[in-house]
Amino acid sequence: MDIIVQAFLSAVSWANLLPALFGVSVGIAIGALPGFSVTMGVAVLFPLTLVFPGTGGIMMLLGIYVGAVYGGSISAILLNTPGTPASMVTTMEGYPLTKRGEGDKALTLSTTASFIGGLTSALVLTFLSPLLAKFALNFSAPEYFMLAAFGLSVIISISSENLAKGLIGGVLGLMIATVGIDNFTGYSRFTFGSIYLMGGISFVPILIGLFAFSQIIFNMLEGDNQAQETKKFQTSFKRTLSHLKEFRKLKWTVLRSGLIGTFIGSVPGTGGDVAAFIAYNETRRSAKKGETFENGNLRGLVSPESANNAVTGGAMVPLLTLGIPGDSVSAIILGAFMIQGLQPGPLLFSEHASDMYMIFAGLLLVNIMMFVLGIFGVRYFTKITTIPKSLLNTLILVLCVIGSYSINNNMIDVIVMIASGFVGYFLIREKFGVAPIILGIILGPMLESNLRRALILSDGDYSVFFSHPISLVLFLLTLVSFTSPLVKRWFLKRKKANTELEIMHE
């Protein structure tokens, strides 16, 4: 207990408090800018870890990590432009709220859900990290394949208006994910002799094009004929606090999504985007009678936000307990640990217990900072909706170009973004969902590589996917997730038909 108390006191010292606050502030700004990923922010500011004494540099990186994941929701809600891939799901429910003049409510609930999700993962990391790490070690190729398949089942849920169009979008995303050099055979696939395509198509320019640039085209071509203009609204700190009352109805959804995000984050190789999709899918699958989505549903808004922020603590589980980075960001943080003379792994808890508990305390601290900055910032973030449409479109266009170019410092990425924007415009106009395309691109490589790896290890025996307990459970969950929306839709159609027959007989 003395070590824990000492660790918490050390975490709130100025030497750690100021770097953490700096990291959270910069992280929120980076996350809100389209194309500027969490990994990019942590990597660019990594040299500053040498400036801060002791573990202050690690606290700064944790602050950037947590702040950037949350920051992506700001532009997603207010501009329909995901700041990070993990916030893409947030646009489905967040932007409709902004168009209704409730952008401040969406930001308030998003901030609170992000805080609760991050807090949940930090507490799980503190008390259950060895158990989670041991469980994550049981994941091999069959389990990863089933996890990717489970993530793809979201397509069924988010294609409620037209299932065929949703499936077409998902297949298109999977096809885009196959472009490049095959990791197993070394053959080029769909590259057409292009050196750029050999490395595959980066999904971030596609994400920016489908969501942000397509919206600019839509605004320019449709003009005043847009179906719904964004309503103006006024906000204040008192009004922001009043929105917190809504959170009581959402607490169980947020807690469940936080646990989902923590679990997904603790499995190496996954990320916030996968966690957000799965949490959103589970929320839609557990929808109450008459509950609709993609029109500003509050449960649909908070579930992905809680999940993708919970990944921050979950990703630290394999890093601290096994020395295995859970994602690219935690790999950079691993370097910061080693600079400080800390070697993550099983011995870290016995040899540097005080430092470990200080990291746990630091993760709690940066989530609190993120919540405070987010709540106080809501009234200022929403000012962006008062910018004239012409100026706002210009601003978004500049951010789209900079964000796309900064991924690889390559103009071809900008061309991909522009092409994706025009494709996205036609898809939106024809009522195609763009989310299934992004989902296919994100999960495609994970699905294909682990399917082939599992079949190679089993000599082509497909029973390998059902012989492992975890993969079997994931298969059953995938089956339920794929079929339950279809069964529910069939029952609703049958009930509607019976009702119409009764009316006709009367």
The 8 nearest C-alpha neighbors of each residue, nearest first, counted from 0:
[[1, 3, 2, 4, 5, 6, 353, 356],
 [2, 0, 4, 3, 5, 6, 353, 7],
 [1, 3, 5, 0, 4, 353, 6, 352],
 [4, 2, 6, 0, 5, 1, 356, 7],
 [5, 3, 1, 7, 6, 2, 0, 8],
 [6, 4, 2, 8, 3, 7, 1, 9],
 [5, 7, 357, 3, 9, 4, 8, 353],
 [8, 6, 10, 4, 9, 5, 360, 357],
 [9, 7, 5, 11, 6, 10, 4, 12],
 [8, 10, 6, 12, 7, 11, 5, 357],
 [9, 11, 7, 8, 12, 357, 361, 15],
 [12, 10, 8, 16, 9, 15, 13, 7],
 [11, 13, 9, 14, 10, 15, 16, 8],
 [12, 14, 16, 15, 17, 11, 10, 18],
 [13, 15, 12, 16, 55, 17, 52, 18],
 [16, 14, 55, 13, 12, 18, 17, 10],
 [15, 17, 13, 19, 11, 18, 12, 14],
 [16, 18, 20, 19, 15, 13, 21, 14],
 [19, 17, 59, 21, 20, 15, 16, 55],
 [20, 18, 59, 58, 22, 62, 16, 17],
 [21, 19, 17, 23, 22, 18, 16, 24],
 [20, 22, 18, 24, 19, 23, 17, 25],
 [21, 23, 62, 63, 59, 19, 25, 20],
 [22, 24, 62, 66, 26, 63, 20, 25],
 [25, 23, 21, 27, 26, 22, 20, 28],
 [24, 26, 28, 22, 27, 23, 21, 29],
 [27, 25, 63, 67, 66, 23, 29, 28],
 [28, 26, 70, 66, 67, 30, 24, 29],
 [27, 29, 25, 31, 26, 30, 70, 24],
 [30, 28, 26, 32, 31, 27, 67, 35],
 [29, 31, 67, 70, 71, 27, 82, 32],
 [30, 32, 71, 70, 82, 28, 74, 29],
 [31, 33, 82, 29, 30, 35, 34, 28],
 [34, 32, 82, 35, 402, 81, 31, 398],
 [33, 35, 402, 36, 403, 32, 82, 203],
 [36, 34, 33, 32, 402, 29, 39, 30],
 [35, 37, 39, 38, 83, 34, 40, 30],
 [36, 38, 40, 39, 67, 64, 41, 30],
 [39, 37, 328, 41, 36, 40, 42, 327],
 [38, 40, 42, 36, 37, 41, 43, 35],
 [41, 39, 37, 43, 38, 42, 44, 36],
 [40, 42, 38, 44, 39, 43, 45, 60],
 [41, 43, 45, 39, 40, 44, 38, 331],
 [44, 42, 40, 45, 41, 39, 46, 38],
 [45, 43, 41, 42, 46, 47, 40, 48],
 [44, 46, 42, 47, 43, 48, 41, 60],
 [47, 45, 48, 44, 49, 43, 50, 42],
 [46, 48, 50, 49, 45, 44, 56, 51],
 [47, 49, 56, 46, 50, 51, 45, 57],
 [50, 48, 47, 51, 46, 56, 52, 45],
 [49, 51, 47, 48, 52, 56, 46, 55],
 [50, 52, 55, 56, 48, 49, 53, 47],
 [53, 51, 55, 54, 50, 56, 14, 49],
 [54, 52, 55, 51, 339, 56, 14, 15],
 [53, 55, 57, 56, 52, 58, 15, 339],
 [56, 54, 15, 58, 51, 57, 53, 18],
 [55, 57, 48, 59, 51, 58, 54, 60],
 [56, 58, 60, 54, 59, 55, 61, 335],
 [59, 57, 19, 55, 61, 56, 60, 62],
 [58, 60, 19, 22, 18, 62, 56, 57],
 [61, 59, 63, 57, 62, 58, 64, 41],
 [62, 60, 64, 58, 59, 63, 65, 57],
 [61, 63, 23, 22, 59, 19, 60, 65],
 [64, 62, 26, 22, 23, 60, 66, 61],
 [63, 65, 61, 62, 67, 66, 60, 37],
 [64, 66, 62, 68, 63, 67, 61, 69],
 [67, 65, 26, 27, 23, 63, 69, 68],
 [66, 68, 30, 26, 27, 70, 69, 64],
 [67, 69, 65, 66, 70, 71, 30, 308],
 [68, 70, 66, 67, 71, 72, 65, 113],
 [71, 69, 27, 30, 31, 67, 72, 73],
 [72, 70, 82, 30, 31, 83, 69, 86],
 [71, 73, 75, 70, 86, 74, 76, 69],
 [74, 72, 75, 76, 71, 70, 31, 77],
 [73, 75, 78, 77, 80, 76, 31, 72],
 [74, 76, 81, 80, 79, 72, 90, 73],
 [77, 75, 93, 94, 73, 74, 90, 79],
 [76, 78, 74, 75, 97, 94, 79, 73],
 [79, 77, 74, 80, 75, 76, 94, 211],
 [80, 78, 75, 90, 94, 76, 77, 81],
 [79, 81, 75, 211, 78, 74, 210, 82],
 [82, 80, 75, 87, 83, 86, 71, 74],
 [81, 83, 71, 33, 31, 32, 30, 74],
 [82, 84, 71, 81, 85, 86, 36, 30],
 [85, 83, 87, 86, 272, 81, 82, 203],
 [84, 86, 272, 271, 83, 87, 307, 275],
 [87, 85, 89, 72, 81, 84, 83, 88],
 [86, 88, 81, 89, 84, 85, 90, 75],
 [89, 87, 90, 86, 91, 303, 276, 275],
 [90, 88, 86, 87, 91, 93, 300, 92],
 [89, 91, 93, 75, 94, 79, 88, 92],
 [92, 90, 293, 89, 88, 93, 94, 95],
 [91, 93, 295, 293, 300, 90, 296, 95],
 [94, 92, 76, 90, 96, 89, 95, 105],
 [93, 95, 76, 97, 96, 90, 79, 92],
 [96, 94, 295, 98, 97, 294, 93, 92],
 [97, 95, 295, 101, 99, 94, 93, 98],
 [98, 96, 102, 94, 101, 100, 99, 95],
 [99, 97, 229, 95, 100, 96, 230, 94],
 [98, 100, 96, 97, 101, 230, 95, 229],
 [99, 101, 230, 97, 232, 98, 231, 102],
 [102, 100, 97, 96, 104, 103, 99, 105],
 [101, 103, 97, 105, 104, 96, 100, 106],
 [102, 104, 106, 105, 101, 107, 377, 381],
 [105, 103, 107, 101, 102, 106, 242, 108],
 [104, 106, 102, 108, 103, 107, 109, 93],
 [107, 105, 109, 103, 104, 108, 110, 102],
 [106, 108, 104, 110, 109, 105, 103, 111],
 [107, 109, 111, 105, 110, 106, 112, 104],
 [110, 108, 106, 112, 107, 111, 301, 105],
 [111, 109, 113, 107, 108, 112, 106, 373],
 [110, 112, 114, 108, 113, 109, 115, 107],
 [113, 111, 305, 109, 115, 114, 301, 110],
 [114, 112, 305, 110, 116, 304, 111, 308],
 [113, 115, 111, 117, 112, 116, 370, 366],
 [116, 114, 118, 112, 117, 113, 119, 111],
 [117, 115, 305, 257, 309, 113, 119, 118],
 [116, 118, 309, 308, 114, 120, 119, 115],
 [117, 119, 115, 121, 116, 120, 114, 363],
 [120, 118, 116, 122, 117, 121, 115, 257],
 [119, 121, 312, 309, 123, 117, 261, 122],
 [120, 122, 124, 118, 312, 119, 123, 363],
 [123, 121, 125, 119, 124, 120, 118, 126],
 [122, 124, 120, 127, 126, 125, 121, 119],
 [125, 123, 128, 121, 122, 127, 126, 120],
 [126, 124, 122, 123, 359, 127, 121, 128],
 [125, 127, 123, 124, 128, 122, 129, 121],
 [128, 126, 123, 130, 124, 129, 125, 131],
 [127, 129, 124, 131, 316, 130, 132, 126],
 [130, 128, 132, 131, 127, 133, 320, 316],
 [131, 129, 133, 132, 128, 127, 134, 135],
 [130, 132, 134, 128, 133, 129, 135, 127],
 [133, 131, 135, 129, 134, 317, 130, 128],
 [134, 132, 130, 136, 131, 135, 129, 137],
 [133, 135, 131, 132, 136, 137, 130, 138],
 [134, 136, 132, 266, 137, 133, 138, 131],
 [137, 135, 133, 134, 138, 132, 139, 266],
 [136, 138, 135, 134, 139, 133, 469, 142],
 [139, 137, 136, 142, 135, 143, 140, 266],
 [138, 140, 142, 141, 143, 137, 136, 453],
 [139, 141, 449, 453, 143, 142, 144, 452],
 [142, 140, 144, 464, 143, 453, 139, 470],
 [143, 141, 470, 145, 138, 144, 139, 140],
 [144, 142, 146, 140, 145, 141, 147, 139],
 [145, 143, 446, 141, 147, 449, 146, 142],
 [146, 144, 148, 142, 147, 143, 473, 470],
 [145, 147, 143, 149, 144, 148, 142, 150],
 [148, 146, 150, 144, 149, 145, 446, 442],
 [149, 147, 145, 151, 150, 146, 144, 152],
 [148, 150, 477, 146, 152, 147, 151, 145],
 [149, 151, 147, 148, 152, 277, 153, 146],
 [152, 150, 148, 153, 149, 154, 147, 438],
 [151, 153, 149, 154, 481, 150, 155, 480],
 [152, 154, 151, 156, 280, 155, 150, 157],
 [155, 153, 152, 157, 156, 435, 151, 158],
 [156, 154, 153, 158, 157, 152, 481, 162],
 [157, 155, 153, 154, 158, 159, 484, 280],
 [156, 158, 154, 159, 155, 153, 165, 435],
 [159, 157, 165, 162, 155, 156, 161, 160],
 [158, 160, 157, 161, 156, 162, 155, 484],
 [161, 159, 158, 162, 157, 430, 165, 164],
 [162, 160, 164, 158, 163, 159, 165, 431],
 [161, 163, 158, 165, 164, 159, 166, 160],
 [164, 162, 166, 165, 161, 167, 158, 168],
 [163, 165, 167, 166, 162, 161, 431, 168],
 [166, 164, 158, 162, 168, 167, 163, 432],
 [165, 167, 169, 163, 168, 164, 170, 162],
 [166, 168, 164, 170, 165, 169, 171, 163],
 [169, 167, 436, 171, 165, 435, 166, 170],
 [168, 170, 435, 436, 166, 439, 172, 171],
 [171, 169, 173, 167, 172, 168, 166, 174],
 [172, 170, 168, 174, 169, 173, 167, 436],
 [173, 171, 439, 436, 440, 169, 175, 170],
 [172, 174, 439, 170, 176, 443, 171, 440],
 [175, 173, 171, 176, 177, 172, 170, 178],
 [174, 176, 172, 177, 173, 178, 171, 440],
 [175, 177, 440, 173, 174, 443, 178, 444],
 [178, 176, 174, 175, 179, 173, 188, 444],
 [179, 177, 199, 189, 188, 176, 175, 190],
 [180, 178, 197, 199, 198, 188, 196, 187],
 [179, 181, 187, 197, 186, 185, 188, 182],
 [180, 182, 185, 186, 183, 184, 187, 179],
 [183, 181, 185, 184, 180, 448, 186, 179],
 [182, 184, 181, 185, 448, 186, 451, 180],
 [185, 183, 186, 181, 182, 180, 187, 188],
 [184, 186, 181, 180, 182, 183, 187, 188],
 [187, 185, 181, 184, 180, 188, 182, 183],
 [186, 188, 180, 179, 181, 190, 185, 197],
 [187, 189, 179, 178, 190, 180, 186, 181],
 [190, 188, 178, 191, 187, 179, 177, 196],
 [189, 191, 196, 192, 193, 188, 197, 179],
 [192, 190, 193, 189, 196, 188, 187, 194],
 [191, 193, 190, 194, 196, 197, 189, 187],
 [194, 192, 195, 196, 190, 191, 197, 189],
 [193, 195, 197, 196, 192, 190, 198, 191],
 [194, 196, 193, 197, 198, 199, 411, 200],
 [197, 195, 199, 190, 198, 193, 179, 194],
 [198, 196, 179, 194, 180, 199, 195, 190],
 [199, 197, 179, 196, 195, 180, 200, 194],
 [200, 198, 179, 196, 178, 197, 201, 176],
 [199, 201, 202, 196, 178, 198, 175, 176],
 [202, 200, 203, 199, 204, 205, 412, 406],
 [201, 203, 205, 204, 206, 200, 440, 441],
 [202, 204, 206, 205, 201, 207, 34, 403],
 [205, 203, 416, 403, 207, 206, 202, 208],
 [206, 204, 208, 202, 203, 416, 207, 419],
 [205, 207, 203, 209, 204, 208, 202, 210],
 [208, 206, 204, 211, 205, 210, 209, 203],
 [207, 209, 420, 416, 212, 419, 205, 206],
 [210, 208, 423, 420, 206, 419, 213, 207],
 [209, 211, 207, 208, 80, 213, 206, 212],
 [210, 212, 80, 214, 207, 213, 208, 209],
 [213, 211, 208, 420, 215, 214, 210, 216],
 [212, 214, 420, 424, 216, 215, 423, 211],
 [215, 213, 217, 211, 212, 216, 218, 210],
 [214, 216, 212, 218, 217, 213, 392, 219],
 [217, 215, 213, 219, 214, 218, 220, 212],
 [216, 218, 214, 220, 215, 219, 221, 213],
 [219, 217, 215, 222, 216, 221, 220, 214],
 [220, 218, 216, 222, 217, 221, 215, 214],
 [221, 219, 217, 218, 222, 216, 215, 224],
 [220, 222, 224, 218, 225, 217, 219, 223],
 [223, 221, 218, 224, 219, 220, 225, 217],
 [222, 224, 225, 221, 228, 218, 226, 227],
 [225, 223, 221, 222, 226, 227, 220, 218],
 [226, 224, 223, 227, 221, 222, 228, 218],
 [225, 227, 224, 228, 223, 221, 222, 229],
 [228, 226, 225, 229, 98, 224, 230, 99],
 [227, 229, 230, 98, 225, 226, 223, 99],
 [228, 230, 98, 99, 231, 227, 100, 97],
 [231, 229, 100, 98, 99, 228, 232, 97],
 [232, 230, 100, 229, 233, 385, 384, 99],
 [231, 233, 100, 230, 234, 101, 102, 103],
 [234, 232, 235, 231, 378, 100, 103, 381],
 [233, 235, 378, 238, 232, 103, 236, 239],
 [234, 236, 238, 237, 378, 239, 233, 377],
 [235, 237, 239, 238, 240, 378, 375, 234],
 [238, 236, 240, 235, 239, 241, 234, 242],
 [237, 239, 241, 235, 236, 240, 234, 242],
 [240, 238, 236, 237, 241, 242, 235, 107],
 [239, 241, 237, 242, 243, 238, 236, 244],
 [240, 242, 238, 243, 239, 244, 237, 245],
 [243, 241, 244, 240, 239, 245, 104, 238],
 [242, 244, 245, 246, 241, 240, 108, 107],
 [243, 245, 242, 246, 241, 247, 240, 248],
 [246, 244, 243, 247, 242, 248, 249, 108],
 [245, 247, 249, 244, 243, 248, 250, 108],
 [246, 248, 249, 245, 250, 244, 243, 251],
 [249, 247, 246, 250, 245, 251, 244, 252],
 [248, 250, 246, 252, 247, 251, 253, 298],
 [249, 251, 253, 252, 247, 248, 246, 254],
 [252, 250, 254, 253, 249, 255, 248, 256],
 [251, 253, 255, 249, 250, 254, 256, 302],
 [254, 252, 250, 256, 251, 255, 302, 305],
 [253, 255, 257, 251, 256, 252, 250, 258],
 [256, 254, 258, 252, 257, 253, 251, 259],
 [255, 257, 306, 259, 253, 278, 302, 258],
 [258, 256, 116, 306, 254, 260, 305, 309],
 [257, 259, 261, 255, 260, 256, 262, 254],
 [260, 258, 256, 262, 257, 261, 263, 306],
 [261, 259, 306, 309, 310, 257, 263, 274],
 [262, 260, 313, 309, 258, 310, 264, 120],
 [261, 263, 265, 259, 264, 260, 258, 313],
 [264, 262, 260, 266, 265, 261, 274, 259],
 [265, 263, 313, 310, 314, 261, 266, 262],
 [264, 266, 313, 314, 262, 263, 316, 267],
 [265, 267, 135, 264, 263, 269, 268, 325],
 [268, 266, 325, 269, 265, 326, 324, 264],
 [267, 269, 326, 325, 266, 270, 264, 324],
 [268, 270, 267, 266, 264, 263, 273, 326],
 [271, 269, 272, 273, 264, 274, 326, 310],
 [270, 272, 307, 274, 85, 273, 310, 275],
 [271, 273, 85, 275, 274, 270, 84, 276],
 [274, 272, 276, 271, 275, 270, 277, 269],
 [273, 275, 271, 260, 277, 272, 276, 306],
 [276, 274, 303, 272, 278, 307, 306, 273],
 [277, 275, 279, 273, 274, 278, 280, 272],
 [276, 278, 280, 274, 279, 275, 150, 281],
 [279, 277, 281, 275, 256, 280, 276, 303],
 [280, 278, 282, 276, 277, 281, 303, 302],
 [279, 281, 277, 283, 153, 282, 278, 284],
 [282, 280, 284, 278, 283, 279, 285, 277],
 [281, 283, 279, 285, 280, 284, 286, 278],
 [284, 282, 286, 280, 285, 281, 279, 156],
 [283, 285, 281, 282, 286, 280, 484, 156],
 [286, 284, 282, 283, 281, 287, 280, 288],
 [287, 285, 283, 284, 290, 282, 288, 291],
 [286, 288, 290, 289, 285, 291, 283, 284],
 [287, 289, 290, 286, 291, 285, 491, 487],
 [288, 290, 287, 291, 286, 292, 491, 283],
 [291, 289, 287, 288, 286, 292, 296, 283],
 [292, 290, 289, 296, 293, 294, 286, 283],
 [291, 293, 294, 296, 295, 299, 290, 92],
 [294, 292, 91, 92, 295, 296, 291, 95],
 [293, 295, 292, 95, 296, 92, 291, 96],
 [296, 294, 92, 96, 95, 293, 93, 297],
 [295, 297, 299, 292, 298, 92, 294, 300],
 [298, 296, 300, 299, 295, 301, 92, 249],
 [299, 297, 300, 301, 296, 302, 249, 252],
 [298, 300, 296, 297, 302, 301, 279, 92],
 [299, 301, 297, 92, 298, 302, 89, 93],
 [300, 302, 304, 298, 112, 109, 299, 303],
 [301, 303, 305, 256, 304, 253, 299, 279],
 [304, 302, 275, 306, 305, 279, 278, 301],
 [305, 303, 301, 113, 302, 306, 307, 112],
 [304, 306, 116, 113, 112, 257, 302, 303],
 [307, 305, 260, 257, 256, 303, 309, 275],
 [306, 308, 271, 310, 275, 309, 304, 274],
 [309, 307, 117, 310, 113, 306, 305, 116],
 [310, 308, 117, 116, 260, 120, 261, 306],
 [309, 311, 264, 313, 260, 261, 308, 307],
 [312, 310, 309, 314, 313, 308, 65, 315],
 [313, 311, 120, 121, 315, 314, 310, 309],
 [312, 314, 264, 261, 265, 310, 315, 316],
 [315, 313, 264, 325, 265, 316, 312, 311],
 [314, 316, 318, 312, 313, 317, 319, 329],
 [315, 317, 128, 318, 313, 314, 319, 265],
 [318, 316, 321, 323, 320, 132, 319, 315],
 [319, 317, 322, 323, 324, 315, 316, 321],
 [318, 320, 343, 316, 322, 317, 344, 321],
 [319, 321, 344, 345, 317, 318, 316, 322],
 [322, 320, 344, 317, 323, 318, 319, 345],
 [321, 323, 318, 344, 343, 319, 320, 317],
 [322, 324, 318, 317, 321, 325, 267, 319],
 [325, 323, 318, 330, 329, 326, 317, 322],
 [324, 326, 267, 314, 268, 329, 317, 323],
 [327, 325, 329, 324, 328, 268, 267, 330],
 [326, 328, 330, 329, 38, 331, 324, 325],
 [329, 327, 38, 330, 331, 326, 332, 41],
 [328, 330, 332, 324, 331, 326, 327, 333],
 [329, 331, 324, 333, 327, 328, 332, 326],
 [332, 330, 334, 333, 328, 329, 327, 335],
 [331, 333, 329, 335, 334, 330, 336, 328],
 [334, 332, 330, 336, 331, 335, 329, 337],
 [335, 333, 337, 331, 332, 336, 338, 330],
 [334, 336, 332, 338, 333, 337, 57, 339],
 [337, 335, 341, 333, 339, 334, 338, 332],
 [336, 338, 340, 341, 334, 339, 335, 342],
 [339, 337, 335, 340, 336, 334, 341, 49],
 [338, 340, 336, 337, 341, 335, 53, 54],
 [339, 341, 337, 338, 342, 336, 335, 343],
 [342, 340, 337, 336, 339, 343, 347, 338],
 [341, 343, 337, 344, 340, 347, 336, 322],
 [344, 342, 322, 319, 347, 341, 318, 320],
 [343, 345, 321, 322, 320, 347, 346, 319],
 [344, 346, 320, 347, 321, 348, 343, 319],
 [347, 345, 349, 348, 344, 350, 343, 351],
 [346, 348, 350, 351, 344, 345, 349, 343],
 [349, 347, 352, 346, 351, 350, 345, 355],
 [348, 350, 346, 347, 352, 351, 345, 353],
 [349, 351, 347, 348, 346, 352, 353, 354],
 [352, 350, 347, 354, 353, 348, 349, 355],
 [353, 351, 348, 355, 354, 349, 350, 356],
 [352, 354, 356, 355, 351, 6, 2, 357],
 [355, 353, 357, 351, 352, 356, 358, 6],
 [356, 354, 358, 352, 357, 353, 351, 359],
 [355, 357, 359, 353, 358, 354, 6, 3],
 [356, 358, 6, 360, 354, 355, 359, 10],
 [359, 357, 361, 355, 356, 360, 362, 354],
 [360, 358, 356, 362, 357, 361, 125, 355],
 [361, 359, 357, 363, 358, 362, 7, 356],
 [362, 360, 358, 364, 359, 363, 10, 357],
 [363, 361, 359, 364, 365, 360, 121, 358],
 [364, 362, 360, 366, 361, 365, 121, 118],
 [363, 365, 361, 367, 362, 366, 360, 368],
 [366, 364, 368, 362, 367, 62, 363, 369],
 [367, 365, 369, 363, 368, 364, 114, 117],
 [366, 368, 370, 364, 365, 369, 371, 363],
 [369, 367, 365, 371, 366, 370, 372, 364],
 [368, 370, 366, 372, 367, 371, 373, 365],
 [369, 371, 373, 367, 368, 372, 114, 374],
 [370, 372, 368, 374, 373, 369, 375, 367],
 [373, 371, 369, 375, 370, 374, 376, 368],
 [374, 372, 376, 370, 371, 375, 369, 110],
 [373, 375, 371, 376, 377, 372, 370, 107],
 [376, 374, 372, 373, 377, 371, 236, 378],
 [375, 377, 373, 379, 374, 378, 372, 380],
 [378, 376, 380, 379, 374, 375, 373, 381],
 [379, 377, 381, 376, 234, 380, 235, 236],
 [380, 378, 376, 382, 377, 381, 383, 375],
 [381, 379, 377, 382, 378, 376, 383, 73],
 [380, 382, 383, 379, 378, 384, 377, 103],
 [383, 381, 384, 379, 380, 385, 378, 386],
 [382, 384, 381, 385, 386, 380, 77, 379],
 [385, 383, 382, 386, 381, 77, 231, 78],
 [386, 384, 383, 382, 387, 231, 381, 388],
 [385, 387, 384, 383, 391, 388, 390, 382],
 [388, 386, 390, 389, 391, 385, 384, 392],
 [389, 387, 391, 390, 392, 386, 218, 393],
 [390, 388, 392, 391, 387, 393, 386, 394],
 [389, 391, 393, 387, 392, 388, 394, 386],
 [392, 390, 388, 394, 393, 389, 386, 387],
 [393, 391, 395, 389, 394, 390, 215, 388],
 [394, 392, 396, 390, 391, 395, 397, 389],
 [393, 395, 391, 397, 392, 396, 390, 398],
 [396, 394, 398, 392, 397, 393, 399, 391],
 [397, 395, 399, 393, 394, 398, 392, 400],
 [396, 398, 394, 400, 399, 395, 401, 393],
 [397, 399, 395, 401, 396, 400, 402, 394],
 [400, 398, 396, 402, 397, 401, 403, 395],
 [399, 401, 403, 397, 398, 402, 413, 404],
 [402, 400, 398, 404, 403, 399, 405, 397],
 [403, 401, 34, 399, 405, 400, 404, 33],
 [404, 402, 204, 400, 413, 401, 405, 412],
 [403, 405, 408, 401, 409, 406, 402, 413],
 [404, 406, 408, 402, 403, 407, 401, 34],
 [407, 405, 404, 403, 408, 402, 34, 409],
 [408, 406, 409, 405, 404, 412, 403, 410],
 [409, 407, 405, 404, 406, 410, 412, 403],
 [408, 410, 407, 411, 404, 412, 413, 405],
 [411, 409, 413, 412, 404, 414, 408, 403],
 [410, 412, 414, 413, 409, 415, 195, 404],
 [411, 413, 415, 410, 414, 403, 409, 404],
 [412, 414, 416, 410, 411, 403, 415, 404],
 [413, 415, 411, 417, 416, 412, 418, 410],
 [416, 414, 412, 418, 413, 417, 419, 411],
 [417, 415, 208, 204, 413, 419, 205, 414],
 [416, 418, 420, 414, 419, 415, 208, 413],
 [419, 417, 415, 420, 421, 416, 414, 422],
 [420, 418, 208, 422, 416, 417, 209, 421],
 [419, 421, 208, 213, 212, 423, 209, 417],
 [422, 420, 424, 423, 418, 419, 213, 417],
 [423, 421, 419, 425, 420, 424, 426, 418],
 [422, 424, 209, 420, 426, 421, 213, 425],
 [425, 423, 213, 421, 427, 422, 426, 428],
 [424, 426, 428, 422, 427, 423, 429, 421],
 [427, 425, 431, 423, 429, 424, 428, 430],
 [428, 426, 430, 424, 429, 425, 431, 423],
 [427, 429, 425, 426, 430, 424, 431, 423],
 [428, 430, 426, 427, 431, 425, 424, 432],
 [431, 429, 427, 428, 426, 432, 164, 161],
 [430, 432, 426, 427, 429, 164, 433, 165],
 [431, 433, 434, 165, 435, 430, 427, 168],
 [432, 434, 436, 435, 431, 209, 168, 437],
 [433, 435, 437, 436, 432, 438, 88, 157],
 [436, 434, 169, 438, 168, 437, 433, 154],
 [437, 435, 172, 168, 169, 439, 434, 438],
 [438, 436, 440, 434, 439, 435, 172, 441],
 [437, 439, 435, 441, 436, 440, 442, 434],
 [438, 440, 172, 173, 169, 436, 443, 442],
 [439, 441, 172, 176, 437, 443, 173, 438],
 [442, 440, 438, 439, 443, 437, 444, 202],
 [441, 443, 445, 439, 440, 444, 147, 446],
 [442, 444, 173, 446, 440, 439, 176, 445],
 [445, 443, 447, 446, 442, 448, 176, 441],
 [446, 444, 442, 443, 448, 447, 449, 147],
 [445, 447, 144, 443, 147, 444, 449, 448],
 [446, 448, 450, 444, 449, 445, 443, 451],
 [449, 447, 451, 450, 445, 446, 444, 452],
 [448, 450, 140, 452, 144, 451, 447, 446],
 [451, 449, 447, 453, 448, 452, 144, 446],
 [450, 452, 454, 448, 449, 453, 455, 447],
 [451, 453, 449, 455, 454, 450, 448, 140],
 [452, 454, 140, 456, 450, 451, 455, 141],
 [455, 453, 459, 457, 451, 456, 452, 458],
 [456, 454, 458, 452, 457, 453, 451, 459],
 [455, 457, 453, 454, 458, 452, 459, 451],
 [456, 458, 454, 460, 459, 455, 453, 463],
 [459, 457, 455, 460, 456, 454, 453, 461],
 [460, 458, 454, 457, 455, 461, 456, 453],
 [459, 461, 457, 462, 458, 463, 454, 455],
 [462, 460, 463, 464, 459, 454, 457, 465],
 [461, 463, 464, 465, 460, 466, 457, 459],
 [464, 462, 466, 461, 465, 460, 457, 467],
 [465, 463, 141, 462, 470, 466, 461, 467],
 [466, 464, 471, 462, 463, 467, 470, 468],
 [465, 467, 463, 464, 462, 468, 471, 470],
 [466, 468, 470, 465, 469, 471, 464, 463],
 [469, 467, 471, 470, 472, 466, 465, 473],
 [470, 468, 472, 471, 467, 473, 142, 138],
 [471, 469, 142, 473, 467, 472, 468, 464],
 [472, 470, 465, 474, 468, 469, 473, 467],
 [471, 473, 475, 469, 474, 470, 476, 468],
 [472, 474, 470, 476, 471, 475, 145, 477],
 [475, 473, 471, 477, 472, 476, 145, 470],
 [474, 476, 478, 472, 477, 473, 479, 471],
 [477, 475, 473, 479, 478, 474, 480, 472],
 [478, 476, 149, 480, 474, 475, 479, 473],
 [479, 477, 475, 481, 476, 480, 482, 474],
 [480, 478, 476, 482, 477, 481, 483, 475],
 [479, 481, 477, 478, 482, 483, 152, 476],
 [482, 480, 478, 152, 479, 477, 483, 155],
 [481, 483, 485, 479, 480, 484, 486, 478],
 [482, 484, 486, 485, 479, 480, 487, 481],
 [485, 483, 487, 486, 482, 488, 156, 481],
 [486, 484, 488, 482, 483, 487, 489, 481],
 [485, 487, 489, 483, 488, 484, 482, 490],
 [486, 488, 484, 490, 485, 489, 483, 491],
 [487, 489, 485, 491, 486, 490, 484, 492],
 [490, 488, 486, 492, 487, 491, 493, 485],
 [489, 491, 493, 487, 492, 488, 494, 486],
 [492, 490, 494, 488, 493, 489, 495, 487],
 [493, 491, 495, 489, 494, 490, 496, 488],
 [492, 494, 490, 496, 495, 491, 489, 497],
 [495, 493, 491, 497, 496, 492, 490, 498],
 [494, 496, 492, 498, 493, 497, 491, 499],
 [495, 497, 493, 499, 498, 494, 492, 500],
 [498, 496, 500, 494, 499, 495, 493, 501],
 [499, 497, 495, 501, 500, 496, 494, 502],
 [498, 500, 502, 496, 501, 497, 503, 495],
 [501, 499, 503, 497, 498, 502, 504, 496],
 [500, 502, 498, 504, 499, 503, 497, 505],
 [503, 501, 499, 505, 500, 504, 498, 497],
 [502, 504, 500, 501, 505, 499, 498, 497],
 [505, 503, 501, 502, 500, 499, 498, 497],
 [504, 502, 503, 501, 500, 499, 498, 497]]
